[in-house]
Amino acid sequence: MFVAHMNVQQGLTRSSYVFASLTELDEQATPHLGEAVLTVHNVVPTDSHTVILRGEVAWPTHLHITAYVFFIN
């Protein structure tokens, strides 16, 4: 389980609709469909232009992942 605080562009408020996804990256930092299960648990927009993301990577060793965040008001 992890919690990430991500700064996004201005315009984000606690009332924004926020969508997030997690993607595994290969050795060249290219997104790919690996064997690990990546789960987004919670996505929280704030008035300080920050999205708080709680997620989980179900894999026994270290993996490179990236989070994509999209919001609308």
CHARMM-style PDB file with segment names, atoms N, HN, CA, C and O in Angstrom:
ATOM      1  N   MET     1       0.856  -1.171   0.000  1.00  0.00      PROA
ATOM      2  CA  MET     1       0.000   0.000   0.000  1.00  0.00      PROA
ATOM      3  C   MET     1       0.900   1.231   0.000  1.00  0.00      PROA
ATOM      4  O   MET     1       1.937   1.254   0.664  1.00  0.00      PROA
ATOM      5  N   PHE     2       0.496   2.251  -0.748  1.00  0.00      PROA
ATOM      6  HN  PHE     2      -0.346   2.233  -1.287  1.00  0.00      PROA
ATOM      7  CA  PHE     2       1.253   3.497  -0.781  1.00  0.00      PROA
ATOM      8  C   PHE     2       0.282   4.669  -0.843  1.00  0.00      PROA
ATOM      9  O   PHE     2      -0.877   4.523  -1.231  1.00  0.00      PROA
ATOM     10  N   VAL     3       0.790   5.838  -0.450  1.00  0.00      PROA
ATOM     11  HN  VAL     3       1.732   5.957  -0.135  1.00  0.00      PROA
ATOM     12  CA  VAL     3       0.058   7.096  -0.578  1.00  0.00      PROA
ATOM     13  C   VAL     3       0.973   8.071  -1.291  1.00  0.00      PROA
ATOM     14  O   VAL     3       2.116   8.271  -0.881  1.00  0.00      PROA
ATOM     15  N   ALA     4       0.474   8.679  -2.358  1.00  0.00      PROA
ATOM     16  HN  ALA     4      -0.454   8.516  -2.691  1.00  0.00      PROA
ATOM     17  CA  ALA     4       1.250   9.655  -3.125  1.00  0.00      PROA
ATOM     18  C   ALA     4       0.501  10.980  -3.142  1.00  0.00      PROA
ATOM     19  O   ALA     4      -0.719  11.015  -3.305  1.00  0.00      PROA
ATOM     20  N   HSD     5       1.243  12.067  -2.973  1.00  0.00      PROA
ATOM     21  HN  HSD     5       2.234  12.038  -2.841  1.00  0.00      PROA
ATOM     22  CA  HSD     5       0.696  13.420  -3.076  1.00  0.00      PROA
ATOM     23  C   HSD     5       1.228  14.007  -4.376  1.00  0.00      PROA
ATOM     24  O   HSD     5       2.434  14.203  -4.525  1.00  0.00      PROA
ATOM     25  N   MET     6       0.333  14.287  -5.314  1.00  0.00      PROA
ATOM     26  HN  MET     6      -0.647  14.127  -5.192  1.00  0.00      PROA
ATOM     27  CA  MET     6       0.748  14.749  -6.639  1.00  0.00      PROA
ATOM     28  C   MET     6       0.231  16.159  -6.886  1.00  0.00      PROA
ATOM     29  O   MET     6      -0.969  16.416  -6.788  1.00  0.00      PROA
ATOM     30  N   ASN     7       1.144  17.069  -7.207  1.00  0.00      PROA
ATOM     31  HN  ASN     7       2.118  16.860  -7.287  1.00  0.00      PROA
ATOM     32  CA  ASN     7       0.755  18.429  -7.561  1.00  0.00      PROA
ATOM     33  C   ASN     7       0.268  18.447  -9.004  1.00  0.00      PROA
ATOM     34  O   ASN     7       0.899  17.871  -9.891  1.00  0.00      PROA
ATOM     35  N   VAL     8      -0.858  19.114  -9.227  1.00  0.00      PROA
ATOM     36  HN  VAL     8      -1.370  19.582  -8.507  1.00  0.00      PROA
ATOM     37  CA  VAL     8      -1.411  19.230 -10.575  1.00  0.00      PROA
ATOM     38  C   VAL     8      -1.619  20.703 -10.897  1.00  0.00      PROA
ATOM     39  O   VAL     8      -1.402  21.573 -10.054  1.00  0.00      PROA
ATOM     40  N   GLN     9      -2.037  20.968 -12.118  1.00  0.00      PROA
ATOM     41  HN  GLN     9      -2.212  20.261 -12.803  1.00  0.00      PROA
ATOM     42  CA  GLN     9      -2.206  22.355 -12.543  1.00  0.00      PROA
ATOM     43  C   GLN     9      -3.304  23.052 -11.759  1.00  0.00      PROA
ATOM     44  O   GLN     9      -4.146  22.418 -11.124  1.00  0.00      PROA
ATOM     45  N   GLN    10      -3.267  24.372 -11.823  1.00  0.00      PROA
ATOM     46  HN  GLN    10      -2.583  24.887 -12.339  1.00  0.00      PROA
ATOM     47  CA  GLN    10      -4.289  25.156 -11.149  1.00  0.00      PROA
ATOM     48  C   GLN    10      -5.653  24.843 -11.730  1.00  0.00      PROA
ATOM     49  O   GLN    10      -5.773  24.431 -12.884  1.00  0.00      PROA
ATOM     50  N   GLY    11      -6.664  25.039 -10.930  1.00  0.00      PROA
ATOM     51  HN  GLY    11      -6.566  25.373  -9.993  1.00  0.00      PROA
ATOM     52  CA  GLY    11      -8.026  24.743 -11.339  1.00  0.00      PROA
ATOM     53  C   GLY    11      -8.614  23.583 -10.562  1.00  0.00      PROA
ATOM     54  O   GLY    11      -9.834  23.447 -10.474  1.00  0.00      PROA
ATOM     55  N   LEU    12      -7.757  22.748  -9.998  1.00  0.00      PROA
ATOM     56  HN  LEU    12      -6.765  22.859 -10.070  1.00  0.00      PROA
ATOM     57  CA  LEU    12      -8.223  21.630  -9.187  1.00  0.00      PROA
ATOM     58  C   LEU    12      -8.748  22.156  -7.858  1.00  0.00      PROA
ATOM     59  O   LEU    12      -8.100  22.979  -7.212  1.00  0.00      PROA
ATOM     60  N   THR    13      -9.915  21.685  -7.453  1.00  0.00      PROA
ATOM     61  HN  THR    13     -10.442  21.017  -7.978  1.00  0.00      PROA
ATOM     62  CA  THR    13     -10.468  22.003  -6.142  1.00  0.00      PROA
ATOM     63  C   THR    13     -10.976  20.717  -5.513  1.00  0.00      PROA
ATOM     64  O   THR    13     -10.993  19.666  -6.154  1.00  0.00      PROA
ATOM     65  N   ARG    14     -11.383  20.804  -4.272  1.00  0.00      PROA
ATOM     66  HN  ARG    14     -11.369  21.658  -3.751  1.00  0.00      PROA
ATOM     67  CA  ARG    14     -11.914  19.613  -3.600  1.00  0.00      PROA
ATOM     68  C   ARG    14     -13.214  19.137  -4.238  1.00  0.00      PROA
ATOM     69  O   ARG    14     -13.653  18.016  -3.981  1.00  0.00      PROA
ATOM     70  N   SER    15     -13.842  19.983  -5.077  1.00  0.00      PROA
ATOM     71  HN  SER    15     -13.486  20.894  -5.286  1.00  0.00      PROA
ATOM     72  CA  SER    15     -15.076  19.610  -5.771  1.00  0.00      PROA
ATOM     73  C   SER    15     -14.832  19.024  -7.156  1.00  0.00      PROA
ATOM     74  O   SER    15     -15.783  18.638  -7.835  1.00  0.00      PROA
ATOM     75  N   SER    16     -13.578  18.952  -7.585  1.00  0.00      PROA
ATOM     76  HN  SER    16     -12.806  19.265  -7.033  1.00  0.00      PROA
ATOM     77  CA  SER    16     -13.255  18.423  -8.912  1.00  0.00      PROA
ATOM     78  C   SER    16     -13.527  16.925  -8.973  1.00  0.00      PROA
ATOM     79  O   SER    16     -13.454  16.224  -7.964  1.00  0.00      PROA
ATOM     80  N   TYR    17     -13.842  16.451 -10.169  1.00  0.00      PROA
ATOM     81  HN  TYR    17     -13.902  17.021 -10.988  1.00  0.00      PROA
ATOM     82  CA  TYR    17     -13.944  15.019 -10.429  1.00  0.00      PROA
ATOM     83  C   TYR    17     -12.567  14.554 -10.884  1.00  0.00      PROA
ATOM     84  O   TYR    17     -12.031  15.058 -11.871  1.00  0.00      PROA
ATOM     85  N   VAL    18     -11.998  13.595 -10.164  1.00  0.00      PROA
ATOM     86  HN  VAL    18     -12.433  13.186  -9.362  1.00  0.00      PROA
ATOM     87  CA  VAL    18     -10.634  13.148 -10.454  1.00  0.00      PROA
ATOM     88  C   VAL    18     -10.654  11.660 -10.785  1.00  0.00      PROA
ATOM     89  O   VAL    18     -11.293  10.857 -10.105  1.00  0.00      PROA
ATOM     90  N   PHE    19      -9.937  11.320 -11.851  1.00  0.00      PROA
ATOM     91  HN  PHE    19      -9.419  11.972 -12.404  1.00  0.00      PROA
ATOM     92  CA  PHE    19      -9.810   9.936 -12.304  1.00  0.00      PROA
ATOM     93  C   PHE    19      -8.331   9.588 -12.308  1.00  0.00      PROA
ATOM     94  O   PHE    19      -7.505  10.400 -12.723  1.00  0.00      PROA
ATOM     95  N   ALA    20      -7.989   8.394 -11.851  1.00  0.00      PROA
ATOM     96  HN  ALA    20      -8.660   7.734 -11.513  1.00  0.00      PROA
ATOM     97  CA  ALA    20      -6.581   7.997 -11.789  1.00  0.00      PROA
ATOM     98  C   ALA    20      -6.426   6.554 -12.242  1.00  0.00      PROA
ATOM     99  O   ALA    20      -7.323   5.727 -12.081  1.00  0.00      PROA
ATOM    100  N   SER    21      -5.268   6.282 -12.809  1.00  0.00      PROA
ATOM    101  HN  SER    21      -4.539   6.953 -12.939  1.00  0.00      PROA
ATOM    102  CA  SER    21      -4.924   4.908 -13.170  1.00  0.00      PROA
ATOM    103  C   SER    21      -3.452   4.677 -12.882  1.00  0.00      PROA
ATOM    104  O   SER    21      -2.656   5.616 -12.864  1.00  0.00      PROA
ATOM    105  N   LEU    22      -3.102   3.428 -12.658  1.00  0.00      PROA
ATOM    106  HN  LEU    22      -3.748   2.666 -12.673  1.00  0.00      PROA
ATOM    107  CA  LEU    22      -1.716   3.018 -12.436  1.00  0.00      PROA
ATOM    108  C   LEU    22      -1.295   2.123 -13.584  1.00  0.00      PROA
ATOM    109  O   LEU    22      -2.075   1.294 -14.053  1.00  0.00      PROA
ATOM    110  N   THR    23      -0.057   2.292 -14.040  1.00  0.00      PROA
ATOM    111  HN  THR    23       0.577   2.966 -13.660  1.00  0.00      PROA
ATOM    112  CA  THR    23       0.457   1.510 -15.156  1.00  0.00      PROA
ATOM    113  C   THR    23       1.868   1.049 -14.844  1.00  0.00      PROA
ATOM    114  O   THR    23       2.692   1.830 -14.369  1.00  0.00      PROA
ATOM    115  N   GLU    24       2.148  -0.212 -15.110  1.00  0.00      PROA
ATOM    116  HN  GLU    24       1.478  -0.847 -15.496  1.00  0.00      PROA
ATOM    117  CA  GLU    24       3.502  -0.748 -14.948  1.00  0.00      PROA
ATOM    118  C   GLU    24       4.373  -0.289 -16.113  1.00  0.00      PROA
ATOM    119  O   GLU    24       3.911  -0.198 -17.251  1.00  0.00      PROA
ATOM    120  N   LEU    25       5.641  -0.002 -15.815  1.00  0.00      PROA
ATOM    121  HN  LEU    25       6.016  -0.076 -14.891  1.00  0.00      PROA
ATOM    122  CA  LEU    25       6.604   0.418 -16.833  1.00  0.00      PROA
ATOM    123  C   LEU    25       7.675  -0.647 -17.006  1.00  0.00      PROA
ATOM    124  O   LEU    25       8.079  -1.290 -16.037  1.00  0.00      PROA
ATOM    125  N   ASP    26       8.136  -0.834 -18.243  1.00  0.00      PROA
ATOM    126  HN  ASP    26       7.807  -0.312 -19.030  1.00  0.00      PROA
ATOM    127  CA  ASP    26       9.242  -1.768 -18.472  1.00  0.00      PROA
ATOM    128  C   ASP    26      10.577  -1.057 -18.254  1.00  0.00      PROA
ATOM    129  O   ASP    26      10.602   0.079 -17.782  1.00  0.00      PROA
ATOM    130  N   GLU    27      11.678  -1.711 -18.592  1.00  0.00      PROA
ATOM    131  HN  GLU    27      11.658  -2.634 -18.976  1.00  0.00      PROA
ATOM    132  CA  GLU    27      13.015  -1.173 -18.340  1.00  0.00      PROA
ATOM    133  C   GLU    27      13.287   0.119 -19.109  1.00  0.00      PROA
ATOM    134  O   GLU    27      14.148   0.901 -18.706  1.00  0.00      PROA
ATOM    135  N   GLN    28      12.570   0.354 -20.204  1.00  0.00      PROA
ATOM    136  HN  GLN    28      11.871  -0.281 -20.531  1.00  0.00      PROA
ATOM    137  CA  GLN    28      12.743   1.575 -20.992  1.00  0.00      PROA
ATOM    138  C   GLN    28      11.696   2.637 -20.627  1.00  0.00      PROA
ATOM    139  O   GLN    28      11.524   3.617 -21.352  1.00  0.00      PROA
ATOM    140  N   ALA    29      11.006   2.440 -19.510  1.00  0.00      PROA
ATOM    141  HN  ALA    29      11.146   1.644 -18.921  1.00  0.00      PROA
ATOM    142  CA  ALA    29       9.956   3.348 -19.029  1.00  0.00      PROA
ATOM    143  C   ALA    29       8.777   3.426 -19.997  1.00  0.00      PROA
ATOM    144  O   ALA    29       8.112   4.457 -20.095  1.00  0.00      PROA
ATOM    145  N   THR    30       8.527   2.336 -20.705  1.00  0.00      PROA
ATOM    146  HN  THR    30       9.068   1.498 -20.625  1.00  0.00      PROA
ATOM    147  CA  THR    30       7.388   2.241 -21.614  1.00  0.00      PROA
ATOM    148  C   THR    30       6.254   1.512 -20.898  1.00  0.00      PROA
ATOM    149  O   THR    30       6.479   0.441 -20.335  1.00  0.00      PROA
ATOM    150  N   PRO    31       5.039   2.066 -20.907  1.00  0.00      PROA
ATOM    151  CA  PRO    31       3.921   1.369 -20.275  1.00  0.00      PROA
ATOM    152  C   PRO    31       3.680   0.004 -20.924  1.00  0.00      PROA
ATOM    153  O   PRO    31       3.738  -0.143 -22.144  1.00  0.00      PROA
ATOM    154  N   HSD    32       3.408  -0.983 -20.077  1.00  0.00      PROA
ATOM    155  HN  HSD    32       3.360  -0.863 -19.085  1.00  0.00      PROA
ATOM    156  CA  HSD    32       3.090  -2.311 -20.599  1.00  0.00      PROA
ATOM    157  C   HSD    32       2.207  -3.058 -19.615  1.00  0.00      PROA
ATOM    158  O   HSD    32       2.127  -2.707 -18.438  1.00  0.00      PROA
ATOM    159  N   LEU    33       1.549  -4.089 -20.113  1.00  0.00      PROA
ATOM    160  HN  LEU    33       1.613  -4.375 -21.069  1.00  0.00      PROA
ATOM    161  CA  LEU    33       0.687  -4.923 -19.288  1.00  0.00      PROA
ATOM    162  C   LEU    33       1.528  -6.048 -18.713  1.00  0.00      PROA
ATOM    163  O   LEU    33       1.855  -7.010 -19.408  1.00  0.00      PROA
ATOM    164  N   GLY    34       1.875  -5.921 -17.439  1.00  0.00      PROA
ATOM    165  HN  GLY    34       1.609  -5.140 -16.875  1.00  0.00      PROA
ATOM    166  CA  GLY    34       2.676  -6.943 -16.781  1.00  0.00      PROA
ATOM    167  C   GLY    34       1.793  -7.920 -16.026  1.00  0.00      PROA
ATOM    168  O   GLY    34       0.578  -7.955 -16.219  1.00  0.00      PROA
ATOM    169  N   GLU    35       2.415  -8.711 -15.169  1.00  0.00      PROA
ATOM    170  HN  GLU    35       3.402  -8.683 -15.012  1.00  0.00      PROA
ATOM    171  CA  GLU    35       1.696  -9.719 -14.386  1.00  0.00      PROA
ATOM    172  C   GLU    35       1.142  -9.165 -13.074  1.00  0.00      PROA
ATOM    173  O   GLU    35       0.226  -9.751 -12.498  1.00  0.00      PROA
ATOM    174  N   ALA    36       1.685  -8.049 -12.598  1.00  0.00      PROA
ATOM    175  HN  ALA    36       2.429  -7.573 -13.066  1.00  0.00      PROA
ATOM    176  CA  ALA    36       1.280  -7.500 -11.302  1.00  0.00      PROA
ATOM    177  C   ALA    36      -0.118  -6.895 -11.374  1.00  0.00      PROA
ATOM    178  O   ALA    36      -0.542  -6.380 -12.409  1.00  0.00      PROA
ATOM    179  N   VAL    37      -0.820  -6.973 -10.249  1.00  0.00      PROA
ATOM    180  HN  VAL    37      -0.475  -7.392  -9.408  1.00  0.00      PROA
ATOM    181  CA  VAL    37      -2.115  -6.315 -10.114  1.00  0.00      PROA
ATOM    182  C   VAL    37      -1.873  -4.958  -9.467  1.00  0.00      PROA
ATOM    183  O   VAL    37      -1.317  -4.878  -8.371  1.00  0.00      PROA
ATOM    184  N   LEU    38      -2.290  -3.892 -10.144  1.00  0.00      PROA
ATOM    185  HN  LEU    38      -2.741  -3.957 -11.034  1.00  0.00      PROA
ATOM    186  CA  LEU    38      -2.153  -2.524  -9.642  1.00  0.00      PROA
ATOM    187  C   LEU    38      -3.547  -2.008  -9.329  1.00  0.00      PROA
ATOM    188  O   LEU    38      -4.442  -2.068 -10.173  1.00  0.00      PROA
ATOM    189  N   THR    39      -3.735  -1.495  -8.101  1.00  0.00      PROA
ATOM    190  HN  THR    39      -3.009  -1.446  -7.415  1.00  0.00      PROA
ATOM    191  CA  THR    39      -5.059  -1.089  -7.654  1.00  0.00      PROA
ATOM    192  C   THR    39      -5.038   0.339  -7.144  1.00  0.00      PROA
ATOM    193  O   THR    39      -4.175   0.705  -6.346  1.00  0.00      PROA
ATOM    194  N   VAL    40      -5.988   1.153  -7.602  1.00  0.00      PROA
ATOM    195  HN  VAL    40      -6.690   0.856  -8.251  1.00  0.00      PROA
ATOM    196  CA  VAL    40      -6.223   2.483  -7.041  1.00  0.00      PROA
ATOM    197  C   VAL    40      -7.309   2.322  -5.990  1.00  0.00      PROA
ATOM    198  O   VAL    40      -8.409   1.862  -6.295  1.00  0.00      PROA
ATOM    199  N   HSD    41      -7.001   2.703  -4.737  1.00  0.00      PROA
ATOM    200  HN  HSD    41      -6.107   3.076  -4.489  1.00  0.00      PROA
ATOM    201  CA  HSD    41      -7.981   2.580  -3.652  1.00  0.00      PROA
ATOM    202  C   HSD    41      -8.768   3.872  -3.442  1.00  0.00      PROA
ATOM    203  O   HSD    41      -9.997   3.843  -3.377  1.00  0.00      PROA
ATOM    204  N   ASN    42      -8.079   4.988  -3.337  1.00  0.00      PROA
ATOM    205  HN  ASN    42      -7.081   5.011  -3.390  1.00  0.00      PROA
ATOM    206  CA  ASN    42      -8.728   6.269  -3.076  1.00  0.00      PROA
ATOM    207  C   ASN    42      -8.057   7.366  -3.887  1.00  0.00      PROA
ATOM    208  O   ASN    42      -6.847   7.332  -4.116  1.00  0.00      PROA
ATOM    209  N   VAL    43      -8.855   8.342  -4.322  1.00  0.00      PROA
ATOM    210  HN  VAL    43      -9.838   8.369  -4.136  1.00  0.00      PROA
ATOM    211  CA  VAL    43      -8.353   9.525  -5.010  1.00  0.00      PROA
ATOM    212  C   VAL    43      -9.041  10.725  -4.369  1.00  0.00      PROA
ATOM    213  O   VAL    43     -10.269  10.818  -4.375  1.00  0.00      PROA
ATOM    214  N   VAL    44      -8.239  11.655  -3.809  1.00  0.00      PROA
ATOM    215  HN  VAL    44      -7.241  11.579  -3.804  1.00  0.00      PROA
ATOM    216  CA  VAL    44      -8.797  12.783  -3.068  1.00  0.00      PROA
ATOM    217  C   VAL    44      -8.270  14.097  -3.647  1.00  0.00      PROA
ATOM    218  O   VAL    44      -7.072  14.364  -3.559  1.00  0.00      PROA
ATOM    219  N   PRO    45      -9.145  14.928  -4.242  1.00  0.00      PROA
ATOM    220  CA  PRO    45      -8.713  16.247  -4.684  1.00  0.00      PROA
ATOM    221  C   PRO    45      -8.703  17.219  -3.504  1.00  0.00      PROA
ATOM    222  O   PRO    45      -9.506  17.093  -2.580  1.00  0.00      PROA
ATOM    223  N   THR    46      -7.795  18.181  -3.544  1.00  0.00      PROA
ATOM    224  HN  THR    46      -7.143  18.283  -4.295  1.00  0.00      PROA
ATOM    225  CA  THR    46      -7.714  19.183  -2.482  1.00  0.00      PROA
ATOM    226  C   THR    46      -7.756  20.582  -3.092  1.00  0.00      PROA
ATOM    227  O   THR    46      -7.569  20.747  -4.297  1.00  0.00      PROA
ATOM    228  N   ASP    47      -8.003  21.583  -2.254  1.00  0.00      PROA
ATOM    229  HN  ASP    47      -8.155  21.448  -1.274  1.00  0.00      PROA
ATOM    230  CA  ASP    47      -8.001  22.971  -2.710  1.00  0.00      PROA
ATOM    231  C   ASP    47      -6.593  23.507  -2.938  1.00  0.00      PROA
ATOM    232  O   ASP    47      -6.441  24.610  -3.462  1.00  0.00      PROA
ATOM    233  N   SER    48      -5.566  22.762  -2.562  1.00  0.00      PROA
ATOM    234  HN  SER    48      -5.689  21.865  -2.137  1.00  0.00      PROA
ATOM    235  CA  SER    48      -4.177  23.222  -2.720  1.00  0.00      PROA
ATOM    236  C   SER    48      -3.531  22.652  -3.984  1.00  0.00      PROA
ATOM    237  O   SER    48      -2.308  22.531  -4.051  1.00  0.00      PROA
ATOM    238  N   HSD    49      -4.352  22.298  -4.993  1.00  0.00      PROA
ATOM    239  HN  HSD    49      -5.345  22.396  -4.938  1.00  0.00      PROA
ATOM    240  CA  HSD    49      -3.866  21.783  -6.285  1.00  0.00      PROA
ATOM    241  C   HSD    49      -3.096  20.474  -6.135  1.00  0.00      PROA
ATOM    242  O   HSD    49      -2.174  20.197  -6.901  1.00  0.00      PROA
ATOM    243  N   THR    50      -3.477  19.682  -5.154  1.00  0.00      PROA
ATOM    244  HN  THR    50      -4.227  19.908  -4.531  1.00  0.00      PROA
ATOM    245  CA  THR    50      -2.838  18.398  -4.902  1.00  0.00      PROA
ATOM    246  C   THR    50      -3.884  17.292  -4.955  1.00  0.00      PROA
ATOM    247  O   THR    50      -4.994  17.442  -4.444  1.00  0.00      PROA
ATOM    248  N   VAL    51      -3.514  16.185  -5.578  1.00  0.00      PROA
ATOM    249  HN  VAL    51      -2.612  16.063  -5.992  1.00  0.00      PROA
ATOM    250  CA  VAL    51      -4.335  14.979  -5.556  1.00  0.00      PROA
ATOM    251  C   VAL    51      -3.633  13.974  -4.652  1.00  0.00      PROA
ATOM    252  O   VAL    51      -2.444  13.702  -4.819  1.00  0.00      PROA
ATOM    253  N   ILE    52      -4.367  13.429  -3.705  1.00  0.00      PROA
ATOM    254  HN  ILE    52      -5.333  13.650  -3.570  1.00  0.00      PROA
ATOM    255  CA  ILE    52      -3.838  12.382  -2.839  1.00  0.00      PROA
ATOM    256  C   ILE    52      -4.343  11.054  -3.399  1.00  0.00      PROA
ATOM    257  O   ILE    52      -5.546  10.848  -3.561  1.00  0.00      PROA
ATOM    258  N   LEU    53      -3.407  10.167  -3.689  1.00  0.00      PROA
ATOM    259  HN  LEU    53      -2.430  10.334  -3.557  1.00  0.00      PROA
ATOM    260  CA  LEU    53      -3.726   8.878  -4.303  1.00  0.00      PROA
ATOM    261  C   LEU    53      -3.249   7.756  -3.396  1.00  0.00      PROA
ATOM    262  O   LEU    53      -2.073   7.695  -3.036  1.00  0.00      PROA
ATOM    263  N   ARG    54      -4.168   6.868  -3.026  1.00  0.00      PROA
ATOM    264  HN  ARG    54      -5.123   6.917  -3.317  1.00  0.00      PROA
ATOM    265  CA  ARG    54      -3.797   5.665  -2.280  1.00  0.00      PROA
ATOM    266  C   ARG    54      -3.953   4.485  -3.223  1.00  0.00      PROA
ATOM    267  O   ARG    54      -4.992   4.311  -3.859  1.00  0.00      PROA
ATOM    268  N   GLY    55      -2.899   3.674  -3.303  1.00  0.00      PROA
ATOM    269  HN  GLY    55      -2.054   3.815  -2.786  1.00  0.00      PROA
ATOM    270  CA  GLY    55      -2.936   2.532  -4.200  1.00  0.00      PROA
ATOM    271  C   GLY    55      -2.146   1.364  -3.661  1.00  0.00      PROA
ATOM    272  O   GLY    55      -1.572   1.419  -2.574  1.00  0.00      PROA
ATOM    273  N   GLU    56      -2.132   0.298  -4.453  1.00  0.00      PROA
ATOM    274  HN  GLU    56      -2.599   0.253  -5.336  1.00  0.00      PROA
ATOM    275  CA  GLU    56      -1.443  -0.928  -4.034  1.00  0.00      PROA
ATOM    276  C   GLU    56      -0.869  -1.629  -5.259  1.00  0.00      PROA
ATOM    277  O   GLU    56      -1.485  -1.670  -6.324  1.00  0.00      PROA
ATOM    278  N   VAL    57       0.331  -2.180  -5.077  1.00  0.00      PROA
ATOM    279  HN  VAL    57       0.832  -2.146  -4.212  1.00  0.00      PROA
ATOM    280  CA  VAL    57       0.986  -2.979  -6.108  1.00  0.00      PROA
ATOM    281  C   VAL    57       1.135  -4.387  -5.549  1.00  0.00      PROA
ATOM    282  O   VAL    57       1.897  -4.602  -4.606  1.00  0.00      PROA
ATOM    283  N   ALA    58       0.417  -5.346  -6.121  1.00  0.00      PROA
ATOM    284  HN  ALA    58      -0.202  -5.171  -6.887  1.00  0.00      PROA
ATOM    285  CA  ALA    58       0.451  -6.728  -5.639  1.00  0.00      PROA
ATOM    286  C   ALA    58       1.527  -7.497  -6.399  1.00  0.00      PROA
ATOM    287  O   ALA    58       1.243  -8.212  -7.361  1.00  0.00      PROA
ATOM    288  N   TRP    59       2.767  -7.334  -5.945  1.00  0.00      PROA
ATOM    289  HN  TRP    59       2.998  -6.754  -5.163  1.00  0.00      PROA
ATOM    290  CA  TRP    59       3.909  -8.021  -6.554  1.00  0.00      PROA
ATOM    291  C   TRP    59       5.000  -8.114  -5.498  1.00  0.00      PROA
ATOM    292  O   TRP    59       5.208  -7.147  -4.765  1.00  0.00      PROA
ATOM    293  N   PRO    60       5.705  -9.234  -5.389  1.00  0.00      PROA
ATOM    294  CA  PRO    60       6.654  -9.424  -4.290  1.00  0.00      PROA
ATOM    295  C   PRO    60       7.959  -8.627  -4.416  1.00  0.00      PROA
ATOM    296  O   PRO    60       8.676  -8.478  -3.427  1.00  0.00      PROA
ATOM    297  N   THR    61       8.281  -8.116  -5.599  1.00  0.00      PROA
ATOM    298  HN  THR    61       7.699  -8.237  -6.403  1.00  0.00      PROA
ATOM    299  CA  THR    61       9.527  -7.358  -5.768  1.00  0.00      PROA
ATOM    300  C   THR    61       9.218  -5.963  -6.299  1.00  0.00      PROA
ATOM    301  O   THR    61       8.092  -5.671  -6.702  1.00  0.00      PROA
ATOM    302  N   HSD    62      10.241  -5.106  -6.290  1.00  0.00      PROA
ATOM    303  HN  HSD    62      11.156  -5.343  -5.962  1.00  0.00      PROA
ATOM    304  CA  HSD    62      10.096  -3.719  -6.725  1.00  0.00      PROA
ATOM    305  C   HSD    62       9.706  -3.642  -8.202  1.00  0.00      PROA
ATOM    306  O   HSD    62      10.273  -4.344  -9.040  1.00  0.00      PROA
ATOM    307  N   LEU    63       8.734  -2.784  -8.509  1.00  0.00      PROA
ATOM    308  HN  LEU    63       8.274  -2.214  -7.829  1.00  0.00      PROA
ATOM    309  CA  LEU    63       8.325  -2.532  -9.890  1.00  0.00      PROA
ATOM    310  C   LEU    63       8.328  -1.029 -10.142  1.00  0.00      PROA
ATOM    311  O   LEU    63       8.136  -0.235  -9.221  1.00  0.00      PROA
ATOM    312  N   HSD    64       8.546  -0.652 -11.385  1.00  0.00      PROA
ATOM    313  HN  HSD    64       8.702  -1.297 -12.133  1.00  0.00      PROA
ATOM    314  CA  HSD    64       8.397   0.743 -11.778  1.00  0.00      PROA
ATOM    315  C   HSD    64       6.970   0.929 -12.271  1.00  0.00      PROA
ATOM    316  O   HSD    64       6.501   0.219 -13.161  1.00  0.00      PROA
ATOM    317  N   ILE    65       6.283   1.911 -11.663  1.00  0.00      PROA
ATOM    318  HN  ILE    65       6.664   2.487 -10.940  1.00  0.00      PROA
ATOM    319  CA  ILE    65       4.920   2.215 -12.079  1.00  0.00      PROA
ATOM    320  C   ILE    65       4.798   3.721 -12.272  1.00  0.00      PROA
ATOM    321  O   ILE    65       5.642   4.492 -11.813  1.00  0.00      PROA
ATOM    322  N   THR    66       3.742   4.123 -12.951  1.00  0.00      PROA
ATOM    323  HN  THR    66       3.056   3.497 -13.324  1.00  0.00      PROA
ATOM    324  CA  THR    66       3.414   5.537 -13.072  1.00  0.00      PROA
ATOM    325  C   THR    66       1.924   5.704 -12.825  1.00  0.00      PROA
ATOM    326  O   THR    66       1.132   4.790 -13.055  1.00  0.00      PROA
ATOM    327  N   ALA    67       1.561   6.886 -12.353  1.00  0.00      PROA
ATOM    328  HN  ALA    67       2.204   7.628 -12.166  1.00  0.00      PROA
ATOM    329  CA  ALA    67       0.154   7.204 -12.130  1.00  0.00      PROA
ATOM    330  C   ALA    67      -0.263   8.287 -13.117  1.00  0.00      PROA
ATOM    331  O   ALA    67       0.439   9.282 -13.298  1.00  0.00      PROA
ATOM    332  N   TYR    68      -1.402   8.085 -13.744  1.00  0.00      PROA
ATOM    333  HN  TYR    68      -1.972   7.277 -13.597  1.00  0.00      PROA
ATOM    334  CA  TYR    68      -1.993   9.089 -14.625  1.00  0.00      PROA
ATOM    335  C   TYR    68      -3.212   9.661 -13.915  1.00  0.00      PROA
ATOM    336  O   TYR    68      -4.040   8.920 -13.386  1.00  0.00      PROA
ATOM    337  N   VAL    69      -3.314  10.995 -13.908  1.00  0.00      PROA
ATOM    338  HN  VAL    69      -2.641  11.597 -14.337  1.00  0.00      PROA
ATOM    339  CA  VAL    69      -4.424  11.665 -13.228  1.00  0.00      PROA
ATOM    340  C   VAL    69      -5.087  12.630 -14.207  1.00  0.00      PROA
ATOM    341  O   VAL    69      -4.408  13.378 -14.912  1.00  0.00      PROA
ATOM    342  N   PHE    70      -6.404  12.607 -14.242  1.00  0.00      PROA
ATOM    343  HN  PHE    70      -6.955  12.000 -13.670  1.00  0.00      PROA
ATOM    344  CA  PHE    70      -7.196  13.488 -15.088  1.00  0.00      PROA
ATOM    345  C   PHE    70      -8.291  14.080 -14.215  1.00  0.00      PROA
ATOM    346  O   PHE    70      -8.903  13.364 -13.423  1.00  0.00      PROA
ATOM    347  N   PHE    71      -8.547  15.392 -14.352  1.00  0.00      PROA
ATOM    348  HN  PHE    71      -8.049  15.973 -14.996  1.00  0.00      PROA
ATOM    349  CA  PHE    71      -9.635  15.970 -13.573  1.00  0.00      PROA
ATOM    350  C   PHE    71     -10.460  16.922 -14.425  1.00  0.00      PROA
ATOM    351  O   PHE    71      -9.973  17.506 -15.393  1.00  0.00      PROA
ATOM    352  N   ILE    72     -11.734  17.062 -14.034  1.00  0.00      PROA
ATOM    353  HN  ILE    72     -12.129  16.587 -13.247  1.00  0.00      PROA
ATOM    354  CA  ILE    72     -12.637  18.036 -14.637  1.00  0.00      PROA
ATOM    355  C   ILE    72     -13.403  18.718 -13.518  1.00  0.00      PROA
ATOM    356  O   ILE    72     -13.593  18.156 -12.440  1.00  0.00      PROA
ATOM    357  N   ASN    73     -13.832  19.919 -13.789  1.00  0.00      PROA
ATOM    358  HN  ASN    73     -13.677  20.376 -14.666  1.00  0.00      PROA
ATOM    359  CA  ASN    73     -14.611  20.675 -12.798  1.00  0.00      PROA
ATOM    360  C   ASN    73     -16.062  20.760 -13.222  1.00  0.00      PROA
ATOM    361  OT1 ASN    73     -16.877  21.356 -12.518  1.00  0.00      PROA
TER     362      ASN     73
END
